[in-house]
């Protein structure tokens, strides 16, 4: 019985996608049906029952319904309840319109059957809406305007026999643009019926474009991911007692993350929704015994919205919890470099490269300063913010799982800043660390003037280690190295062909993503390597989760995100997380 239930569950899993494809296909059929001439015999029969104006209006409405059905396909595939309601109504309306416009019984029957199938399988469409902003209104306007224009041009060419002469493409385009706002254009028709039909279709498309845009612009937006003050207080309380467990715990305090708490309130999971993926980062925060409750709340929220649950950058303990309590699969993503302050030394052959670079930049006159953020005056914080933003230049801001997203905020007084100044007193580089429990620091920001001497980053890390005892710090978490073990083992003598091929692929990818350079930089400090994992529901979800993770870390940047960051750089606001 259990096997039968599992087989049925796997079968139903693909139902939303199948119904979405059918809905889009029928939307395309509706559009072509509205653009192409009706069968003469059926139209003559229909005119004996309904006025010709009704048939024209039905044709115009069919084109609009088809366009809307095509737009609903994505929502249906993602099990959205609102998309399901709209699709059922539109399919039933399409059934009536096909009969009214030309006795198209075949199309009417198929749309009715699909509407019935959607009603019967309604339980498959349970997901609530995604967080949204009013950016969707202008996007929908542009897409619908383009689609309406293309459909209008197609209508004029599909019904060329109804046109007087052979109008140019420019004249047809002008007719379509005028028709979308209810104004007659330069094209002339052989009959009033043809003119009325084209006019009705274009006006209907234009009206639908305006109405859909207005609806999206005026509806109340659902909030995007943000950390509420009350949730931040609860997270800080958990970090105060359990923060030493995960070096990434403090990054849960990013302003653009949301949080799910366990029922007891003793554990939490921070996350952001990216392209339909509910992406958590790091280990759950709080008491490990309460982690399963926070994971259950996280997964319940993912199911409610039909988001794909995933975790990026969790440690071994967190990964085991997600696999055991959440039923996810885990894949090693890379390794975190952790420096034990007590064991760190510049002596010995293994540290020769770092020792020489540090000595060289010190001889060049560079000096460092290590301070808690609360001990830095406002003027210096402003200078660091301005310089760090200038050093970043036109590049987008990266960071999600291992970046805080701000610098110099009064809330982050326990953070540590390491600055390097040149011999002339000019600020040349900065590191920013966030607290890792009470005795650790985790690297957040690493940025320097590109005209400065090489070796400044090494100098600042060594300076942080030297001052660690005075700060009460015993361990430093440095950069994260993606697929470190593959790079290391793939270059060894006797490595197999698969591992060597995988290493070559990573080396090629390093041209864009700095995979090898970060590994080489981290390895200089002889760190302890701690594995980090990515967790996902199943193998089929890996590509989607990977794209969402790259988007969250800003390795994939969509135009609206790039524009938003461009605007942010021109506002007097704190800098965000750095590249590391």
N, C-alpha and C positions, 0 to 999 in steps of 0.2 A: 504494500500500500504506500509506504514511504517513497519507494522508487517511482511509482506511478505519479505520486504528487509532485516529485521533483521533475519528472519528465514534462508534466503539464505546466509547471512553473517555467521551465526553459522554453516551452513552446509559446507561452503567453508573453514572454519577455520581448519577442520580436513583433508582437501585434501592433504596438503604437507606430513603429517604423513602417510596417506594411500599410497601415491605414493612412499614414501621412503621405506615402508615395501615391496611393490611389487618389487621395484628395487633391494633391497637386496635379496629377494627371487629368482628373475631371475638371479642375480649374482651367487647364490648358484647352481641354475640349470645349468648355463653355466659351472661351475667348474666340476660338476658331469658328464656333457655331454662330457667334454674334457677328463676326466679320464677313463670313461668306454668305452668298445669297441663299434664301430658303427655296425649297422645292416648290415649283410653280403650282402643281396640283394641290398640294397640302395648303399652300397659302390661299388659293382660291376657295377651298373648303372652309378655311378659317374665317375668311372675310364674310361668309354668310352667317357667322355666329358672333364675331367680335368686330368692333370698329378697327379700321386700319391703324388708327393712332395708338390703340392698345398694343397691337403687334409691334409697332415701332418702339414703344416704351419698353416692352418686354425684351426686345433685342438689345436695347441700350442697357437695361438692367442686367442682362445676362453677361455682358462684357465686364461690368463692374463686379458682379458676383464671382466670375472666373478669376479676376485679378486678386480679389480678396482671398479666395480659396488657395491660390498659389502662395500668398503671403502667410497663411496659417500653417503651412506644412511643417515649418521648423518647430512651432509650438506644439503641434500634435506629436511629433517625434519625441519631444521631451516631456510628454505626458501632461502638458499644462491643461488644467481644468477650464480656464477661460477660453483657450483656443478650441477645446472640445465643444463648449457651448456655442461659440460662434460658428463652428463648422457645421454642427447639426442644423442650426437655423438657416444658414446659407444654402446647404444642400436641399433642404425642404423648399426653400424659396426658388432654388434653381429648378427643381422638379416642376413647379407651377409655371415658371417663366418659359421653360422649353415647350410646354404645351401651348402657352399663350402666344408665343412668337411665331410658331410654324408647325404645330402638331408634331414636334420631334419626340415621338414616343420612346424611341430607343434610348436617347440621352436621358430623358425623364425617368425611365425605369432604372437605369444604372445609378443615377444620383439618389433615387429613393432607396435603393438597396444599400448603398453606402451609408446613408443616413440611419437606416435601421441597424446596420452593423455597428455604427458608432454608439447608438443607444444601448444595444445589447451588451457591448463591451465597455460600457461607461466606467466600470470600476478600474479600468486600466489607466484612466486619466484622472489623476488625483492631485497633481502637483500644483502648489500655489505659485503665484507669480514671482519672477526674479526681482531683485532690487533694480530700480530704474531711475533715470533722471530725464529731464526734458530734452536732452540731446537726441532722443529718439524721434521727436517731432520734426526737426529739420531734416533728419536722415530719411524718415518716411516720406516727407514731402518731395525730396529729390528723387527717391526711387520711384514713387508713384507718378511723379511728373514725367520722368523719363519713360516709364512703362506706358503711360497714357499717350505720349507723343508717338512712340513706336507703334502702338496699336492703332492710333489714328492714321498714320501713314499706311500701315498694312490694310486698314479698312478701305482707303481710297484706291489702293492698287487691287485689292480683292474685288472691288465693285467698279472696275474701270469701265465696264460697259454702260454704267449709269452716268458717266461724265461726258460733257460736251467737249469734243476735241481731245487733245493730249496735253494736259497741263504739265508744266515743268515741276521738277522736284521742289524748287523754291516756292512755287505757287501752292503746291500740296502742303508743304510745311507751314506756310502762312495760314492756309485754311484750317489746319489742325490747331495751331496755336490760338487763332481767333475762336475756333469752335469750342475749345476748352473753357472759355469764359463766356460762351453764349453769344458770340458775334459772328455774323456771316463773313466768309472770306472771299477770295477772288475766283474760286472754282465754281463753275456752273454745271448744273445737272440736267438730264434729259426729261426728268419728271419731278413733280412736287413730292411724290412719295419717296424717291431716292434722296432728295434734298432733306426732307424731314427726318429720314432714318439716320443719315450721317450726322445731322445737327443734334439729334437726340442722343446718339451714342457718344459724341464728343462732349456734349454738355454733361452727360451722366458721369463720364470719366473725370472731367474737371471738377464737378461737384463732389465726387467721392474723394478726390485728392484733397480738396479743401476741408471736408468734414473729418476725414481721418486725421489730418494734421492738427486740426483744432482740438479734436478729442485727446490726442496724445499730449498737446501743449497745455491743456487746461486741467487734465486729471491730476489729482494729488500724487506726487512722486513717492514711491517707497524709498526709505532711507538706504543709502549705500553703506558699506561696512564702515563703522566708526566705533571708537572706544568711548563709551559713556563714562562720565566722571565717577558714577557709583561703581561701575564695573572695574574701573582703574583702581579705585581704593581697595576693592576686594582682591584684585590681582596682586597689588603691592603687599597686602597682608599675607597672601600665600607665599610670595617670593621672600618675604622676611623670615619665614619659618622653614621653607623648603627650597629656596632659591639655589642652594649649592648643588642640587641634583643635576641641573642642566645648564650648560654655558649659554644656551640660547634663550633661557627663560625670560630675561629682561626684555628681549625683543618683542615679547607679547604685548608690550606697552606702546607699540606703534599706534599712532592716531588713526590709521586706516585699516585696522583689524577689528573684527568683532570677536566675541567670546561666548562660549557655552560652558555653564557650570554644571557640576553634578548636583543631584537633588539635595545632597547634604551640604553643598557649598564648600567642600574641602578640596576640590580639584576642579580644574578648568582646562578647556582647549581653546586656543586662539586660532582664528582662521580668516580667510577672505574668499569670496566667491569670484572665480575667474573663468569666464567662458563656459559656464555650466558645471564647473568643477569646484566643489567645496574643499578648499585647500588649507589644511592645517599645517603648522610649522613647529618643529621641535617636539620634545616630549610633552605630555600633559603636565600642567603645573599643579603642585600641591601634593597631598598625601598619596603615595602609590596605592594604598588600599582603596582610595576613592577614585582612582583613574578609570576603572570600568564604568562607573556611573557617569563620568564626564564623557567618555567615549560613546556610551549608549545615547546620551542626549545629543551629541554631535551627529551620530548616524540617524537618529530619529528626525532631526531637522533636515538632513540631506534627503531622506526618503520623502518628507513632506513636500519638498520642492523638486524632487526628481533630479537632484544634483548628484554628480559622481563624487563620492567621498575619497579623499586622498590625503596623504601626509608627506611633507617634504622635510628632510633633514632631521629625523628623529634618531635618538641614540639607540643602543642595543636594548636597554630596559624598556624604553618607550616602544620600540618596534615589537618586542615580545608582547607588550600589552595590547597593541593594535591588532596583532595577529590572533592572539588568544581571545580577547574580549570583543574585538570588532570583526573578526573573520576576514581580515584583509591579508593580502600577500605582501611580502617585503622583498626589496631588491637593494643590494648595497650600492649606494650612490657615490661614496667617496670617503675621505678621512679628514678629520679635524686635527689640526696641529696644536698640541698643548705643550707648553714649556713649563717644566718644574723648576721654579726659581732656585730651590736649594741645590739642584744638580747642575745648574747652568754655569758654564765657564767658557771664557774665550781662549783658554789654553789648549794646547794640543794641535796635532796636524789636521784633525777633522774640522776645526774651527778657524783654520788659517785664512780662508777667504774672507770670512766675516771680520776677523781681527784686522786684516790689512785694510779693508774698506772703511771700517770705523776709524782706524788711525789716520787714514788719508784725509777723510772729511774733517776730522778734528784739527789736523795740521792746516787745513784750508781756512780755519777760523770759524767753523760752524759750532754753535753752542745749543744745548737743549735745556728745556725746562719742563718738569713733570709736576702737574698740579691737579687737585680735585677741582671740578668745574665750579663748585660753590666758592672757591678761593680766588677765582679769576674775576677781575673787575669787568664791568659792562663794556667799557671802551675796547678792551682787548678781545672780548668775545665778538663784538661787532666786526673788528678787524679780521679775526679768523674766519668769520662767516663770509665776509666779502672776498677775501683772498681765496678761500676754498671754492667758492662759486666761480671765481674767475679762472682758477686752475682747471676746473672741470670743463669750461668752455661750452661748446655746443652739444656735448654728449648728453644723453638722457641719464637721469638719476637711476642707479641700479640698487636693488636690495628689496628683500621681503622677509625671508626666513632668518637672515643673519645681519640685519641692519635696523637701526632704531628709527631713522627718518627725521631726526632733528638734532640740533646741537645748541648748547648753551641755555636750554630751557631751565627755569627755576625748579621744575619737578625732578630734574636729573642731576642734583648737586653732588651725588656720590660718583658720578662718572669721572673719568680721568682723561685729561688732555695732555699730550706730549707735543711740544712745539720745537721747531728748529729754526734758528736765526743765523743769517750769514754774518760775516765779519763786519759789515757795514750796518748791522742792526735790522736788516730787512727780513721779514718773515718768509721762510723758504719752504716749510712743510709742516704738516700736522697729523697726528694720530689721535683717535678718540676711542676710548675703551668704556664699556658699560659694566656695571657690577655683575659678578657671578657669585652669588651668595655673599658671605662676609669676608672671604679671603681670596677671591679670584677676580680676574678681569677678562672680558671678552672683547676682541677687536671689532670695532664698528666702522670706523672711517680711517682711510689711509690715502692721503693726498699730498702732492708736492708740486712746487713750481718746476715745470719741465725744463727750464733753463738752469736749474740748480745742479750741483754736482751729483753724480751717481753715488749711491751709498747712504743717502740721508735716511731712507726707510730702515736700513740695518742699524744706523746710529740711534734712531729714536726707539727702536725695539730694545736695543741694549740698554739705553737710558731708562726705559720703563722697568727692565729687570733689575738694574742697579738701585732704583728707588723703591722697589717692591717692598722691601722690609719696612721702610719708613711708612709706607701706606698700609701695612698689615696684609700684604698680598703674598700668597705662596704659589700661585699658578696663573699662567696667562694662556688664554685661548687665542691663537692667531688665525691665519686664513684657512679656509676650507679648500681642500684639494679634491676635485671631482675625478673619480676613477683612478685614484693614486696607485692602488695596488696593480691595476692593469698596466700603467705606465712603468712601474718599477719591475714587475715580474716579466713583462713583455720584452724588456731590454736585456734580460739576463741570458747567459749562455745556456743553451739547451731549451729555451722557450719553444713551445709547440707552434705550429703554423697558425692556428686559430688565434692564439694569444698575441702572436706577432702581428697578425693582420689587424686585430682590434687596436693594438698600440699604434699602428700606422694611421688608422682612421682618426684616433684621438690627436695625433700629431698634426694631421691636416686640419682638424677642427680647431686646433690651438691658434691658427692664424686669425680666427675671429673671436674665440671665447677664452683665450689666455689659460688654457687648461695646463699645458706643460710648464709655462713660466711661473704660475702660482705654485705648482708642485716643487719646482726647483728652488724658488724663493723660500718656501716653508722648510724644505729639507736642510737648508743652511744652518738652521738653529738646533738641529738634532732633537726634534720634538718627540713626544710620545704621540703615536697616531691612534685616534679613537674613531672607529667606523661610524658612519652616518647612513641612514637608509631612507628610501622612499617607499611608501606603502600605498597600495591600490587594490581595487576589488578583484580584477581579473586581467588576464593577458590582453584581452580585447580593449581594455581601457588604457593601456600604457601610452599609445600615441596621444590620446586626448589629454591625459594627465601631464605628459611631457610638455605639450604645447602650452598648457595652462601654467605650468611651473616656469617655463621660459618667459611667458608673458608677465607673470607676477614679478620675476626678477628683472624685467625690462630688457631681456635679450631679444624679445620680440616686441616691437613697439608699433601700435596702431596709430594712424594719423591724429585722432582726437586726443590720445594720450600724449603724443609729442607736442601738440599745440598747447595742451594744458600745462605741460612742464615749461614750455617757452614763456607762457604768460606768468607762471610762478617765478621765473628767474628775474622778471622785471618788477616784482613786488618786493618791498622790504620785509622779507620773511626769513626765518631761520633756514639754514641749509639742511638738506636731507642726507640720507645715508650715502656713504661713499662706495667706491669701487674696491672690493677686496675679495 
